[in-house]
Amino acid sequence: MVRKNASTMNRSDLIRLLAEKNPRMDSKTLERYVDVVFEAISEALVENRRVEIRGFGSFWTKERSERISRNPRSGESVFVAAKRVPAFRPGRQLRRELVEAGGAGSRRRASALDPRDGT
Amino acid sequence: MKCLEMGLRPCNTTGLTNGCTLGDVFGGKGGYSFMSNSLTRKDIYEKVREQVGLPYAESHRLLDQMFVIVREGLKRGEDIKIARFGVFAVHHKKARIGRNPKTKREVMISERYSISFRASGLLKERIRHANQQATQRANQQANRKQEP
């Protein structure tokens, strides 16, 4: 059952869990490993490349055109330059797993299938 | 700076000449073809081999395990917070009535969970900054071409 805000898993929790699965490996190495992976993804996004992790999802950057925004407090108009922002979309497998995890304990389960899958 | 100097894949693999600059990459339309290449697992393994010294096979196993851990966490409803990278959070979406845009038929869309990713301020800033620099360089180059 998916619960909202059950808790947070942070970088060190992730490294600890990875270390539990790999008792023979040095945790310092695993720490460096996790950092290198996320740094590689970040660098690719900085270089305007797309990143796809099969089964998990993909990362890319979206273009935001320039616009005139307003400071909500003062009502002042502010020019916001065009920029790129990072985006993520979960992969099919992850979406399916979430539906299953969410459906398992919930009473209202009209359909366990994700209509976006077209299945 | 040339793509090869940046340690990227040579442009000619995607049909551009090898001498294209960052300005070409971000500036003109279609000029960034080699940049929009996906980062593949192999690229990640290569970086790991260089920087951590683990062989590909090990990298492959760890990457799978890592994302299984993240997925398991998300399924338990946990937020996954990676410092300097961003946060993955699970969002509950209520059931609603949708419409098939093609057939106009109403369909029930069941309640679902989706994942949102919020990039850290640092990552957003890095992307914005890299993009700005590239645009500036492209503009400078365009101006230089016009002058003489």
Contacts between the chains, C-beta under 8 A, distances in Angstrom:
chain1	res1	chain2	res2	distance
A	1	B	77	7.7
A	2	B	74	8.0
A	2	B	75	6.4
A	2	B	76	7.4
A	2	B	77	4.6
A	2	B	90	5.7
A	2	B	92	7.2
A	2	B	113	5.0
A	3	B	76	7.3
A	3	B	77	3.7
A	4	B	77	6.0
A	4	B	90	7.1
A	4	B	92	6.0
A	5	B	77	7.0
A	5	B	79	7.0
A	6	B	76	5.7
A	6	B	77	4.0
A	6	B	78	5.3
A	7	B	78	5.3
A	7	B	79	7.7
A	8	B	78	6.2
A	8	B	79	4.6
A	8	B	80	7.6
A	8	B	81	5.3
A	9	B	70	7.7
A	9	B	73	4.4
A	9	B	78	4.8
A	9	B	79	7.1
A	9	B	80	4.9
A	9	B	81	7.0
A	10	B	80	7.8
A	10	B	81	4.6
A	10	B	82	7.3
A	10	B	83	7.0
A	11	B	81	7.3
A	11	B	82	5.2
A	11	B	83	5.1
A	14	B	66	6.9
A	14	B	69	6.0
A	14	B	70	7.0
A	14	B	80	7.4
A	14	B	82	7.4
A	17	B	69	4.8
A	18	B	62	6.9
A	18	B	65	6.1
A	18	B	66	5.9
A	18	B	69	6.4
A	21	B	65	5.4
A	21	B	69	7.9
A	22	B	62	7.4
A	22	B	65	7.6
A	29	B	52	6.2
A	29	B	54	7.2
A	30	B	62	7.4
A	32	B	51	7.1
A	32	B	52	4.9
A	33	B	48	6.3
A	33	B	52	5.4
A	33	B	54	6.7
A	33	B	59	7.7
A	33	B	62	5.8
A	34	B	66	6.8
A	36	B	44	7.9
A	36	B	47	5.7
A	36	B	48	5.3
A	36	B	51	5.1
A	36	B	52	5.8
A	37	B	44	5.9
A	37	B	48	7.2
A	37	B	63	6.7
A	37	B	66	6.9
A	38	B	82	5.7
A	38	B	84	7.5
A	38	B	85	4.6
A	39	B	47	7.9
A	40	B	39	6.7
A	40	B	43	6.8
A	40	B	44	4.9
A	40	B	47	4.8
A	41	B	39	6.8
A	41	B	44	7.9
A	41	B	85	7.4
A	42	B	84	7.7
A	42	B	85	6.3
A	42	B	123	5.6
A	42	B	126	6.8
A	44	B	39	3.7
A	44	B	43	7.6
A	45	B	123	7.1
A	45	B	127	5.8
A	46	B	126	5.1
A	46	B	127	5.5
A	46	B	130	4.6
A	47	B	6	7.8
A	47	B	8	7.0
A	47	B	35	5.9
A	47	B	130	7.3
A	48	B	25	7.3
A	48	B	26	6.7
A	48	B	32	6.1
A	48	B	35	4.8
A	48	B	36	6.5
A	48	B	130	7.8
A	48	B	131	7.5
A	49	B	35	5.9
A	49	B	36	6.3
A	49	B	37	5.7
A	49	B	38	6.4
A	49	B	39	5.3
A	50	B	36	6.5
A	50	B	37	7.7
A	50	B	38	4.7
A	50	B	39	7.1
A	51	B	38	6.5
A	51	B	39	4.4
A	52	B	38	5.4
A	52	B	39	7.8
A	52	B	40	7.6
A	53	B	41	7.5
A	53	B	63	7.8
A	53	B	67	6.1
A	54	B	41	7.6
A	55	B	67	6.7
A	55	B	71	7.9
A	56	B	67	4.6
A	56	B	70	7.1
A	56	B	71	6.8
A	57	B	115	7.3
A	59	B	117	7.6
A	61	B	127	5.9
A	81	B	132	8.0
A	83	B	127	7.9
A	83	B	128	4.9
A	83	B	131	6.5
A	83	B	132	7.9
A	84	B	127	5.1
A	84	B	128	6.6
A	84	B	131	4.8
A	85	B	119	7.4
A	85	B	124	6.4
A	85	B	127	7.1
A	86	B	86	7.4
A	86	B	117	7.6
A	86	B	119	4.2
A	86	B	123	6.1
A	86	B	124	6.6
A	86	B	127	6.0
A	87	B	117	7.4
A	88	B	86	8.0
A	88	B	88	7.6
A	88	B	115	7.4
A	88	B	116	7.8
A	88	B	117	3.3
A	90	B	114	7.1
A	90	B	115	4.4
A	94	B	71	5.9
A	94	B	74	7.4
A	94	B	115	6.8
A	95	B	114	7.5
A	97	B	71	6.4
A	97	B	75	6.1
A	98	B	74	7.0
A	98	B	75	6.5
A	98	B	90	7.2
A	98	B	112	7.3
A	98	B	113	4.3
A	98	B	114	7.4
A	98	B	115	7.2
A	99	B	112	6.0
A	99	B	113	7.1
A	101	B	75	4.2
A	101	B	113	7.4
A	102	B	92	7.7
A	102	B	111	7.2
A	102	B	112	6.8
A	102	B	113	4.7
A	106	B	111	7.1
A	108	B	95	6.5
A	108	B	110	7.6
A	108	B	111	6.1
A	109	B	110	6.8
A	110	B	95	6.2
A	110	B	108	5.3
A	110	B	110	4.0
A	110	B	111	7.8
A	111	B	108	7.4
A	111	B	110	4.8
A	112	B	110	7.6
A	114	B	112	7.0
A	115	B	98	7.6
A	115	B	107	6.8
A	115	B	109	6.2
